[in-house]
Amino acid sequence: MDIDDLLAEVAVDTTPLETRDLQELTRAWVAERVAPEILAWPAELMERVLERVRRQIELVEDQTGNLDPKTNFRLIVVQTEVERFKFLVRSFLRARLRKVWRWMGEGKREANVLQVDTHPLHILAQHTASADDDANASHPLLSPAEYQYLTSHQALLAAHYGASFLSQFPNSLQRMDDTTGGISMVDKPDEDAAVFVRVLRDVGEVAVEGTDKRLEMKRGDVWVVRWSAVRGWVGSGDLEVI
């Protein structure tokens, strides 16, 4: 551990928890908007943030109507802070849901009325794998509400497809997650998409699969690299997507 690591630990220890939560939420929001795949649900962070927002809303409701100018000014500051957290939470959740469902004809107002699935089966498989992994059991891919929404919607979609056309096919061709013949019907996001990452801790050499390139990533560096090459490092917190 060098002097920079010691100074970073001291800075974290002296930073108020609310400030740290805001920084973590902002980083999670940016990473979710940029990463090709849906990232692990930050359960502890979201629990603290939502509880703080709830308490602040209750404070504003209790103090509304107070004639004291100092109290009214304080409420304005609290309301501003609440709105900032609410914006980040809403945008963060929209970014996650966007990776489950996308809108057809994006950019055309008249076409933004039809929703189709993107990678629900792939995301469900990843969530199940993360829940079954003892090392990641406390950090599942989806929140309980997201998992319930995804499974319910996927069940409705499967029932609709079955009633519309799949029931007319032979039983061997009715599965939407078929992998017969080495060809998977489960659509996946582009794992080789380029992302910007910042190195938070020295990770040494990172190999880029499919090439002979090895990247020496040191703390403070910023790289443009394939998502598949840095996905594990981002998950461990050694790199962050920017």
C-alpha positions in Angstrom: 0.0 0.0 0.0 1.5 3.4 -1.0 0.9 6.9 0.2 -1.9 7.5 -2.3 -3.9 4.5 -0.9 -3.4 5.8 2.7 -4.6 9.3 1.7 -7.6 7.8 -0.1 -8.6 5.8 2.9 -8.3 8.9 5.2 -10.4 10.9 2.7 -13.1 8.2 2.7 -13.2 8.0 6.5 -13.7 11.8 6.9 -16.4 12.1 4.2 -20.0 12.2 5.5 -22.0 9.1 4.7 -24.6 11.1 2.8 -21.9 12.5 0.5 -20.4 9.1 -0.1 -23.8 7.7 -0.9 -24.4 10.5 -3.4 -21.0 9.9 -5.0 -21.7 6.1 -5.2 -25.2 6.6 -6.6 -23.8 9.0 -9.3 -21.1 6.5 -10.2 -23.6 3.6 -10.4 -25.9 5.8 -12.6 -23.1 6.6 -15.0 -21.9 3.0 -15.1 -25.4 1.7 -15.7 -26.0 4.1 -18.6 -22.7 3.2 -20.3 -22.1 -0.5 -19.6 -23.5 -2.8 -22.3 -24.8 -5.3 -19.7 -27.0 -4.7 -16.7 -24.8 -4.4 -13.6 -25.4 -5.9 -10.1 -28.1 -4.3 -8.0 -26.5 -2.1 -5.3 -28.9 -3.3 -2.6 -27.3 -1.7 0.5 -26.7 1.7 -1.3 -30.3 1.9 -2.6 -31.7 0.9 0.8 -29.8 3.8 2.5 -30.7 6.3 -0.3 -34.4 5.4 -0.4 -34.7 5.5 3.4 -33.0 8.9 3.5 -35.3 10.3 0.8 -38.3 8.9 2.7 -37.2 10.6 6.0 -36.5 13.9 4.2 -40.0 13.9 2.5 -41.6 13.3 5.9 -39.6 16.2 7.3 -40.7 18.5 4.5 -44.4 17.5 5.0 -44.2 18.0 8.8 -42.6 21.4 8.6 -44.6 22.8 5.7 -46.5 25.8 6.7 -44.0 26.9 9.4 -43.8 30.7 9.3 -40.2 30.8 10.6 -38.1 32.2 7.6 -35.1 30.1 8.7 -37.1 26.9 8.8 -38.6 27.7 5.4 -35.2 28.3 3.9 -34.0 25.0 5.4 -36.9 23.2 3.8 -36.0 24.6 0.4 -32.5 23.2 0.8 -33.9 19.8 1.9 -36.3 19.8 -1.0 -33.6 20.6 -3.5 -31.5 17.7 -2.1 -34.4 15.3 -2.3 -35.1 16.2 -5.9 -31.4 15.6 -6.7 -31.5 12.1 -5.2 -34.9 11.3 -6.8 -33.6 12.3 -10.2 -30.6 10.0 -9.9 -32.7 7.1 -8.6 -35.3 7.4 -11.4 -32.7 7.8 -14.1 -30.7 4.8 -12.7 -33.8 2.6 -12.7 -34.8 3.7 -16.2 -31.3 2.8 -17.4 -31.6 -0.7 -15.9 -35.1 -1.3 -17.3 -34.0 0.0 -20.7 -31.6 -3.0 -20.9 -34.5 -5.3 -20.4 -36.9 -3.7 -22.8 -36.3 -1.2 -25.6 -38.6 1.0 -27.6 -39.1 0.4 -31.3 -38.4 3.3 -33.6 -36.3 5.2 -31.1 -36.0 8.9 -32.0 -39.3 9.0 -33.8 -42.2 10.2 -31.6 -44.9 8.5 -33.6 -43.2 5.1 -33.3 -42.5 5.1 -29.6 -45.5 3.0 -28.8 -44.4 -0.5 -29.2 -42.2 -2.4 -26.7 -40.2 -5.5 -27.5 -38.0 -7.7 -25.4 -34.2 -7.4 -25.8 -32.3 -9.7 -23.5 -34.8 -11.0 -20.8 -33.8 -14.7 -21.0 -30.1 -13.8 -20.9 -30.6 -11.5 -17.9 -32.7 -14.1 -16.1 -30.0 -16.7 -16.6 -27.4 -14.3 -15.3 -29.5 -13.4 -12.3 -30.0 -17.1 -11.4 -26.3 -17.8 -11.8 -25.5 -14.8 -9.4 -28.0 -16.0 -6.9 -26.7 -19.6 -6.9 -23.1 -18.4 -6.6 -22.1 -18.4 -2.9 -19.6 -15.6 -3.5 -22.2 -13.3 -5.1 -25.3 -14.4 -3.3 -25.5 -11.1 -1.3 -25.2 -9.1 -4.6 -27.8 -10.5 -7.0 -28.0 -9.0 -10.5 -31.6 -7.8 -10.1 -33.6 -6.3 -7.3 -36.6 -8.3 -6.0 -39.0 -5.8 -7.8 -37.0 -6.0 -11.1 -37.0 -9.8 -10.9 -40.7 -10.0 -10.3 -41.4 -7.6 -13.2 -39.1 -9.4 -15.6 -40.5 -12.9 -14.8 -44.1 -11.7 -14.9 -43.6 -9.9 -18.2 -41.7 -12.8 -19.7 -44.4 -15.3 -18.7 -47.0 -13.1 -20.4 -44.9 -12.8 -23.5 -44.3 -16.6 -23.6 -48.0 -17.2 -23.3 -48.8 -14.7 -26.0 -46.2 -16.3 -28.4 -47.5 -19.7 -27.6 -51.1 -18.8 -28.3 -50.1 -16.8 -31.5 -47.8 -19.2 -33.3 -45.5 -21.3 -31.2 -48.2 -23.9 -30.5 -48.3 -24.6 -34.2 -44.7 -25.7 -34.2 -43.4 -29.2 -33.2 -42.6 -29.5 -29.5 -38.9 -29.5 -30.2 -39.1 -26.0 -31.8 -41.3 -24.3 -29.2 -38.6 -23.3 -26.7 -37.4 -19.7 -26.8 -34.1 -20.6 -25.1 -33.2 -23.5 -27.4 -29.5 -24.2 -27.9 -29.8 -27.2 -30.3 -27.1 -27.5 -32.9 -24.7 -25.2 -31.0 -26.8 -22.1 -31.9 -28.4 -20.3 -29.0 -31.7 -18.5 -29.4 -31.0 -16.4 -26.3 -30.0 -12.9 -27.5 -27.1 -11.3 -25.7 -25.9 -7.7 -25.5 -22.7 -6.8 -27.4 -20.0 -7.9 -25.0 -17.2 -6.5 -27.2 -18.6 -3.0 -27.2 -16.0 -0.3 -26.3 -16.2 1.4 -23.0 -14.2 4.0 -21.1 -12.8 2.9 -17.8 -10.8 4.5 -15.1 -8.4 2.4 -13.0 -9.0 2.8 -9.3 -6.5 0.2 -8.2 -3.5 -1.3 -9.9 -4.6 -4.5 -11.7 -1.5 -5.4 -13.7 -1.8 -6.9 -17.2 -5.3 -7.3 -18.7 -5.5 -9.6 -21.7 -8.0 -8.7 -24.5 -9.6 -12.0 -25.6 -9.2 -12.7 -29.3 -6.1 -10.6 -29.7 -2.5 -10.7 -28.6 -2.8 -7.4 -26.7 -2.1 -7.1 -23.0 -2.8 -3.8 -21.3 -0.8 -2.7 -18.2 -3.5 -0.9 -16.1 -2.2 1.3 -13.3 -4.1 3.4 -10.9 -5.4 6.7 -12.4 -5.2 5.5 -16.0 -8.1 5.9 -18.4 -8.6 3.3 -21.1 -10.9 2.6 -24.0 -11.3 -1.2 -24.1 -13.7 -4.0 -24.8 -16.3 -4.6 -22.2 -15.6 -8.3 -22.1 -12.0 -7.6 -21.1 -12.8 -5.5 -18.1 -16.2 -6.8 -17.0 -14.7 -8.7 -14.1 -12.5 -5.9 -12.9 -15.5 -3.5 -13.0 -17.5 -5.9 -10.9 -14.7 -6.2 -8.3 -14.4 -2.4 -8.0 -10.9 -2.2 -9.3 -12.1 -0.3 -12.4 -15.0 2.1 -12.9 -16.9 2.8 -16.1 -17.0 6.5 -17.0 
